[in-house]
């Protein structure tokens, strides 16, 4: 499958299931409301129960006084701090579970549309795919998160080594230190961007493996890496989509800047614009996922070479067989 065909298939698949964009927007509103329910309400009740006076924090000198003696503040509001910490942890867990549920349903609906060539959206299929992929996505994203942490740790080690080399070069000569600083900084930036894009490509193609081949977390990552090594164009396809995605969002973000210069009307206009911006961001994210799933499905399941079996040559009839038949005929 060519890039243009995959892109057309991705847009067509998402357009058939445009309800997924509404579900993503609904998830956003649920997350906002749940923040006030899980974090805001308990925090406000705690303020009332413990009789905390917010006027103590209105003056900047009071804030500096609190920072000078954090132990007294912590001992005074320890229950409030614990309650806030627990509420934030519960909210983060709820937001992650909700996001994985919606992501699993979206991947399942897109994958089923590509497999069965469906023409309309079904909420029943969405909930079914979300439930079936939830635990697999939980394990998969946990492993990917661990890979990101290890990558950040590896890049920090390289950055520290580069900083040591640059400082040593500056001690020898300032011009040499400037050269090494610029050169190694560019190498670190390029290496970081390449590793991040490669891990994100593994993640997106891992989603495809997770759905189409029904594998586990580690098996999906291994299959995704093997696919990218077998089809390098798949990596460049995701790189193009990645850059195009952020360029479009960056340009649209710049359009919202003039609204901030208008005192009152700009604030009013910016709210529907931000809503449309999030809707377009969600739509483009789903399109990227659909394009990658379409490309992977075509390469793995629709473009497999057909094995032809060679016909076995017939053995020629030997002369002895013909002679035996003639003897039998004469005898009769």
One Martini backbone bead per residue (centre of mass of N, CA, C, O) as a GRO file, in nm:
protein
  332
    1UNK     BB    1   0.096   0.037   0.023
    2UNK     BB    2   0.052   0.357  -0.015
    3UNK     BB    3   0.040   0.656   0.130
    4UNK     BB    4  -0.219   0.765  -0.003
    5UNK     BB    5  -0.395   0.518   0.058
    6UNK     BB    6  -0.366   0.529   0.368
    7UNK     BB    7  -0.479   0.816   0.405
    8UNK     BB    8  -0.754   0.767   0.277
    9UNK     BB    9  -0.836   0.534   0.464
   10UNK     BB   10  -0.821   0.696   0.730
   11UNK     BB   11  -1.032   0.913   0.666
   12UNK     BB   12  -1.265   0.720   0.593
   13UNK     BB   13  -1.281   0.574   0.869
   14UNK     BB   14  -1.338   0.825   1.047
   15UNK     BB   15  -1.589   0.928   0.890
   16UNK     BB   16  -1.759   0.672   0.962
   17UNK     BB   17  -1.653   0.739   1.286
   18UNK     BB   18  -1.731   1.037   1.410
   19UNK     BB   19  -1.827   0.958   1.703
   20UNK     BB   20  -1.543   0.944   1.834
   21UNK     BB   21  -1.512   1.248   1.880
   22UNK     BB   22  -1.746   1.277   2.083
   23UNK     BB   23  -1.629   1.080   2.290
   24UNK     BB   24  -1.373   1.243   2.347
   25UNK     BB   25  -1.521   1.498   2.444
   26UNK     BB   26  -1.676   1.357   2.671
   27UNK     BB   27  -1.422   1.275   2.827
   28UNK     BB   28  -1.336   1.563   2.896
   29UNK     BB   29  -1.585   1.641   3.066
   30UNK     BB   30  -1.559   1.409   3.269
   31UNK     BB   31  -1.279   1.495   3.375
   32UNK     BB   32  -1.361   1.772   3.481
   33UNK     BB   33  -1.588   1.682   3.673
   34UNK     BB   34  -1.415   1.473   3.836
   35UNK     BB   35  -1.223   1.679   3.958
   36UNK     BB   36  -1.438   1.824   4.135
   37UNK     BB   37  -1.534   1.565   4.281
   38UNK     BB   38  -1.254   1.434   4.380
   39UNK     BB   39  -1.102   1.716   4.462
   40UNK     BB   40  -1.273   1.973   4.525
   41UNK     BB   41  -1.482   1.882   4.738
   42UNK     BB   42  -1.293   1.762   4.959
   43UNK     BB   43  -1.125   2.021   4.985
   44UNK     BB   44  -1.358   2.210   5.073
   45UNK     BB   45  -1.447   2.047   5.322
   46UNK     BB   46  -1.174   2.064   5.468
   47UNK     BB   47  -1.175   2.372   5.502
   48UNK     BB   48  -1.429   2.380   5.680
   49UNK     BB   49  -1.357   2.181   5.909
   50UNK     BB   50  -1.060   2.322   5.976
   51UNK     BB   51  -1.071   2.634   5.940
   52UNK     BB   52  -0.944   2.764   5.689
   53UNK     BB   53  -0.765   3.061   5.616
   54UNK     BB   54  -0.707   3.226   5.312
   55UNK     BB   55  -0.594   3.508   5.416
   56UNK     BB   56  -0.300   3.396   5.479
   57UNK     BB   57  -0.234   3.388   5.139
   58UNK     BB   58  -0.250   3.691   5.020
   59UNK     BB   59   0.030   3.750   5.114
   60UNK     BB   60   0.361   3.734   5.029
   61UNK     BB   61   0.483   3.719   5.319
   62UNK     BB   62   0.328   3.462   5.405
   63UNK     BB   63   0.452   3.271   5.199
   64UNK     BB   64   0.747   3.308   5.292
   65UNK     BB   65   0.694   3.212   5.582
   66UNK     BB   66   0.610   2.923   5.504
   67UNK     BB   67   0.878   2.849   5.350
   68UNK     BB   68   1.065   2.879   5.606
   69UNK     BB   69   0.832   2.684   5.766
   70UNK     BB   70   0.730   2.381   5.661
   71UNK     BB   71   0.689   2.205   5.917
   72UNK     BB   72   0.457   2.365   6.046
   73UNK     BB   73   0.262   2.347   5.807
   74UNK     BB   74   0.253   2.036   5.785
   75UNK     BB   75   0.150   1.981   6.079
   76UNK     BB   76  -0.112   2.155   6.048
   77UNK     BB   77  -0.187   2.023   5.732
   78UNK     BB   78  -0.169   1.703   5.703
   79UNK     BB   79  -0.458   1.611   5.635
   80UNK     BB   80  -0.496   1.789   5.387
   81UNK     BB   81  -0.254   1.679   5.224
   82UNK     BB   82  -0.346   1.383   5.218
   83UNK     BB   83  -0.620   1.434   5.082
   84UNK     BB   84  -0.506   1.562   4.825
   85UNK     BB   85  -0.325   1.327   4.737
   86UNK     BB   86  -0.546   1.108   4.716
   87UNK     BB   87  -0.727   1.260   4.515
   88UNK     BB   88  -0.517   1.281   4.286
   89UNK     BB   89  -0.469   0.978   4.251
   90UNK     BB   90  -0.761   0.902   4.185
   91UNK     BB   91  -0.789   1.085   3.938
   92UNK     BB   92  -0.557   0.971   3.768
   93UNK     BB   93  -0.667   0.683   3.755
   94UNK     BB   94  -0.938   0.755   3.626
   95UNK     BB   95  -0.823   0.894   3.369
   96UNK     BB   96  -0.664   0.650   3.266
   97UNK     BB   97  -0.897   0.445   3.245
   98UNK     BB   98  -1.073   0.614   3.056
   99UNK     BB   99  -0.864   0.647   2.826
  100UNK     BB  100  -0.825   0.341   2.769
  101UNK     BB  101  -1.117   0.277   2.701
  102UNK     BB  102  -1.145   0.473   2.459
  103UNK     BB  103  -0.900   0.372   2.300
  104UNK     BB  104  -0.993   0.078   2.265
  105UNK     BB  105  -1.256   0.145   2.112
  106UNK     BB  106  -1.125   0.298   1.876
  107UNK     BB  107  -0.939   0.074   1.773
  108UNK     BB  108  -1.161  -0.140   1.731
  109UNK     BB  109  -1.336   0.015   1.527
  110UNK     BB  110  -1.118   0.063   1.315
  111UNK     BB  111  -1.033  -0.234   1.275
  112UNK     BB  112  -1.315  -0.344   1.196
  113UNK     BB  113  -1.356  -0.163   0.949
  114UNK     BB  114  -1.111  -0.282   0.793
  115UNK     BB  115  -1.193  -0.583   0.799
  116UNK     BB  116  -1.532  -0.549   0.731
  117UNK     BB  117  -1.625  -0.290   0.588
  118UNK     BB  118  -1.768  -0.073   0.739
  119UNK     BB  119  -2.032   0.203   0.732
  120UNK     BB  120  -2.085   0.216   1.052
  121UNK     BB  121  -2.161   0.302   1.370
  122UNK     BB  122  -2.112   0.117   1.693
  123UNK     BB  123  -2.157   0.118   2.031
  124UNK     BB  124  -2.139  -0.182   2.088
  125UNK     BB  125  -1.860  -0.222   1.962
  126UNK     BB  126  -1.712  -0.023   2.140
  127UNK     BB  127  -1.757  -0.162   2.418
  128UNK     BB  128  -1.643  -0.437   2.339
  129UNK     BB  129  -1.353  -0.339   2.261
  130UNK     BB  130  -1.288  -0.195   2.526
  131UNK     BB  131  -1.302  -0.448   2.710
  132UNK     BB  132  -1.098  -0.637   2.548
  133UNK     BB  133  -0.848  -0.404   2.551
  134UNK     BB  134  -0.787  -0.292   2.833
  135UNK     BB  135  -0.570  -0.483   2.962
  136UNK     BB  136  -0.372  -0.475   2.726
  137UNK     BB  137  -0.327  -0.166   2.734
  138UNK     BB  138  -0.224  -0.150   3.020
  139UNK     BB  139   0.031  -0.323   2.975
  140UNK     BB  140   0.145  -0.176   2.727
  141UNK     BB  141   0.169   0.117   2.849
  142UNK     BB  142   0.353   0.036   3.081
  143UNK     BB  143   0.594  -0.053   2.908
  144UNK     BB  144   0.624   0.213   2.751
  145UNK     BB  145   0.674   0.387   3.001
  146UNK     BB  146   0.934   0.240   3.082
  147UNK     BB  147   1.087   0.306   2.821
  148UNK     BB  148   1.080   0.614   2.858
  149UNK     BB  149   1.238   0.620   3.124
  150UNK     BB  150   1.496   0.481   3.016
  151UNK     BB  151   1.548   0.690   2.795
  152UNK     BB  152   1.579   0.936   2.979
  153UNK     BB  153   1.817   0.817   3.137
  154UNK     BB  154   2.006   0.782   2.894
  155UNK     BB  155   2.004   1.084   2.804
  156UNK     BB  156   2.116   1.197   3.072
  157UNK     BB  157   2.388   1.058   3.054
  158UNK     BB  158   2.474   1.184   2.787
  159UNK     BB  159   2.445   1.478   2.881
  160UNK     BB  160   2.657   1.460   3.109
  161UNK     BB  161   2.894   1.380   2.925
  162UNK     BB  162   2.883   1.629   2.744
  163UNK     BB  163   2.926   1.838   2.970
  164UNK     BB  164   3.210   1.734   3.048
  165UNK     BB  165   3.344   1.778   2.772
  166UNK     BB  166   3.288   2.082   2.750
  167UNK     BB  167   3.433   2.174   3.010
  168UNK     BB  168   3.710   2.064   2.924
  169UNK     BB  169   3.734   2.228   2.657
  170UNK     BB  170   3.719   2.513   2.795
  171UNK     BB  171   3.986   2.482   2.954
  172UNK     BB  172   4.162   2.475   2.695
  173UNK     BB  173   3.937   2.616   2.489
  174UNK     BB  174   3.688   2.825   2.388
  175UNK     BB  175   3.647   2.744   2.091
  176UNK     BB  176   3.633   2.439   2.140
  177UNK     BB  177   3.394   2.451   2.337
  178UNK     BB  178   3.190   2.574   2.137
  179UNK     BB  179   3.198   2.349   1.930
  180UNK     BB  180   3.124   2.110   2.115
  181UNK     BB  181   2.859   2.229   2.219
  182UNK     BB  182   2.711   2.244   1.945
  183UNK     BB  183   2.756   1.958   1.837
  184UNK     BB  184   2.647   1.784   2.083
  185UNK     BB  185   2.371   1.919   2.102
  186UNK     BB  186   2.269   1.831   1.825
  187UNK     BB  187   2.299   1.529   1.872
  188UNK     BB  188   2.107   1.513   2.117
  189UNK     BB  189   1.855   1.620   1.976
  190UNK     BB  190   1.839   1.414   1.744
  191UNK     BB  191   1.839   1.160   1.922
  192UNK     BB  192   1.584   1.227   2.083
  193UNK     BB  193   1.383   1.252   1.847
  194UNK     BB  194   1.431   0.971   1.724
  195UNK     BB  195   1.354   0.803   1.977
  196UNK     BB  196   1.069   0.914   2.017
  197UNK     BB  197   0.955   0.839   1.738
  198UNK     BB  198   1.016   0.535   1.757
  199UNK     BB  199   0.843   0.477   2.009
  200UNK     BB  200   0.578   0.584   1.888
  201UNK     BB  201   0.574   0.384   1.653
  202UNK     BB  202   0.562   0.133   1.828
  203UNK     BB  203   0.296   0.208   1.964
  204UNK     BB  204   0.108   0.222   1.715
  205UNK     BB  205   0.184  -0.060   1.597
  206UNK     BB  206   0.109  -0.207   1.860
  207UNK     BB  207  -0.193  -0.160   1.835
  208UNK     BB  208  -0.225  -0.329   1.579
  209UNK     BB  209  -0.120  -0.595   1.695
  210UNK     BB  210  -0.315  -0.612   1.934
  211UNK     BB  211  -0.568  -0.644   1.750
  212UNK     BB  212  -0.505  -0.840   1.500
  213UNK     BB  213  -0.322  -1.065   1.690
  214UNK     BB  214  -0.381  -1.089   1.999
  215UNK     BB  215  -0.153  -0.984   2.180
  216UNK     BB  216   0.071  -0.895   2.394
  217UNK     BB  217   0.288  -0.670   2.501
  218UNK     BB  218   0.570  -0.790   2.420
  219UNK     BB  219   0.478  -0.910   2.147
  220UNK     BB  220   0.391  -0.640   2.020
  221UNK     BB  221   0.663  -0.498   2.030
  222UNK     BB  222   0.818  -0.707   1.864
  223UNK     BB  223   0.636  -0.691   1.610
  224UNK     BB  224   0.677  -0.389   1.559
  225UNK     BB  225   0.981  -0.395   1.517
  226UNK     BB  226   0.980  -0.602   1.284
  227UNK     BB  227   0.808  -0.431   1.095
  228UNK     BB  228   1.003  -0.184   1.075
  229UNK     BB  229   1.239  -0.356   0.963
  230UNK     BB  230   1.080  -0.470   0.713
  231UNK     BB  231   0.923  -0.168   0.700
  232UNK     BB  232   1.059   0.140   0.679
  233UNK     BB  233   0.817   0.307   0.561
  234UNK     BB  234   0.653   0.304   0.824
  235UNK     BB  235   0.830   0.509   0.974
  236UNK     BB  236   0.809   0.744   0.765
  237UNK     BB  237   0.508   0.772   0.784
  238UNK     BB  238   0.498   0.854   1.084
  239UNK     BB  239   0.684   1.099   1.059
  240UNK     BB  240   0.502   1.262   0.873
  241UNK     BB  241   0.255   1.261   1.062
  242UNK     BB  242   0.392   1.391   1.305
  243UNK     BB  243   0.474   1.659   1.171
  244UNK     BB  244   0.196   1.738   1.055
  245UNK     BB  245   0.043   1.746   1.323
  246UNK     BB  246   0.219   1.975   1.463
  247UNK     BB  247   0.197   2.192   1.246
  248UNK     BB  248  -0.108   2.229   1.250
  249UNK     BB  249  -0.136   2.293   1.557
  250UNK     BB  250   0.055   2.536   1.556
  251UNK     BB  251  -0.101   2.715   1.356
  252UNK     BB  252  -0.369   2.713   1.519
  253UNK     BB  253  -0.243   2.837   1.776
  254UNK     BB  254  -0.168   3.113   1.646
  255UNK     BB  255  -0.466   3.207   1.592
  256UNK     BB  256  -0.530   3.253   1.911
  257UNK     BB  257  -0.352   3.500   1.991
  258UNK     BB  258  -0.530   3.758   1.911
  259UNK     BB  259  -0.751   3.709   2.136
  260UNK     BB  260  -0.567   3.810   2.382
  261UNK     BB  261  -0.574   4.125   2.293
  262UNK     BB  262  -0.869   4.111   2.366
  263UNK     BB  263  -1.020   4.168   2.649
  264UNK     BB  264  -1.331   4.037   2.621
  265UNK     BB  265  -1.402   3.915   2.342
  266UNK     BB  266  -1.157   3.725   2.323
  267UNK     BB  267  -1.243   3.538   2.558
  268UNK     BB  268  -1.513   3.449   2.435
  269UNK     BB  269  -1.395   3.335   2.164
  270UNK     BB  270  -1.180   3.127   2.277
  271UNK     BB  271  -1.366   2.898   2.371
  272UNK     BB  272  -1.474   2.785   2.095
  273UNK     BB  273  -1.192   2.757   1.974
  274UNK     BB  274  -1.082   2.546   2.176
  275UNK     BB  275  -1.295   2.338   2.109
  276UNK     BB  276  -1.222   2.308   1.806
  277UNK     BB  277  -0.927   2.236   1.855
  278UNK     BB  278  -0.982   1.970   2.009
  279UNK     BB  279  -1.149   1.834   1.787
  280UNK     BB  280  -0.922   1.838   1.572
  281UNK     BB  281  -0.713   1.686   1.738
  282UNK     BB  282  -0.881   1.429   1.765
  283UNK     BB  283  -0.919   1.372   1.465
  284UNK     BB  284  -0.614   1.350   1.391
  285UNK     BB  285  -0.547   1.120   1.584
  286UNK     BB  286  -0.739   0.913   1.452
  287UNK     BB  287  -0.614   0.927   1.171
  288UNK     BB  288  -0.335   0.823   1.244
  289UNK     BB  289  -0.431   0.550   1.349
  290UNK     BB  290  -0.578   0.461   1.086
  291UNK     BB  291  -0.334   0.469   0.897
  292UNK     BB  292  -0.157   0.263   1.046
  293UNK     BB  293  -0.362   0.029   1.046
  294UNK     BB  294  -0.391   0.017   0.737
  295UNK     BB  295  -0.095  -0.038   0.669
  296UNK     BB  296  -0.061  -0.293   0.839
  297UNK     BB  297  -0.294  -0.464   0.719
  298UNK     BB  298  -0.192  -0.465   0.424
  299UNK     BB  299   0.091  -0.597   0.481
  300UNK     BB  300  -0.004  -0.858   0.663
  301UNK     BB  301  -0.302  -0.944   0.498
  302UNK     BB  302  -0.300  -0.829   0.172
  303UNK     BB  303   0.035  -0.878   0.080
  304UNK     BB  304   0.071  -1.176   0.061
  305UNK     BB  305   0.240  -1.419  -0.067
  306UNK     BB  306   0.195  -1.663  -0.308
  307UNK     BB  307   0.225  -2.002  -0.294
  308UNK     BB  308   0.377  -2.214  -0.529
  309UNK     BB  309   0.329  -2.535  -0.644
  310UNK     BB  310   0.502  -2.775  -0.785
  311UNK     BB  311   0.474  -2.991  -1.028
  312UNK     BB  312   0.473  -3.324  -1.058
  313UNK     BB  313   0.629  -3.532  -1.249
  314UNK     BB  314   0.568  -3.774  -1.469
  315UNK     BB  315   0.628  -4.094  -1.502
  316UNK     BB  316   0.747  -4.296  -1.721
  317UNK     BB  317   0.684  -4.563  -1.903
  318UNK     BB  318   0.805  -4.853  -1.900
  319UNK     BB  319   0.915  -5.117  -2.097
  320UNK     BB  320   0.838  -5.353  -1.910
  321UNK     BB  321   0.536  -5.294  -1.894
  322UNK     BB  322   0.471  -5.326  -2.197
  323UNK     BB  323   0.571  -5.620  -2.224
  324UNK     BB  324   0.374  -5.745  -2.018
  325UNK     BB  325   0.114  -5.666  -2.173
  326UNK     BB  326   0.178  -5.829  -2.433
  327UNK     BB  327   0.197  -6.113  -2.303
  328UNK     BB  328  -0.091  -6.117  -2.193
  329UNK     BB  329  -0.236  -6.092  -2.467
  330UNK     BB  330  -0.119  -6.350  -2.604
  331UNK     BB  331  -0.219  -6.555  -2.398
  332UNK     BB  332  -0.526  -6.487  -2.448
   0.00000   0.00000   0.00000
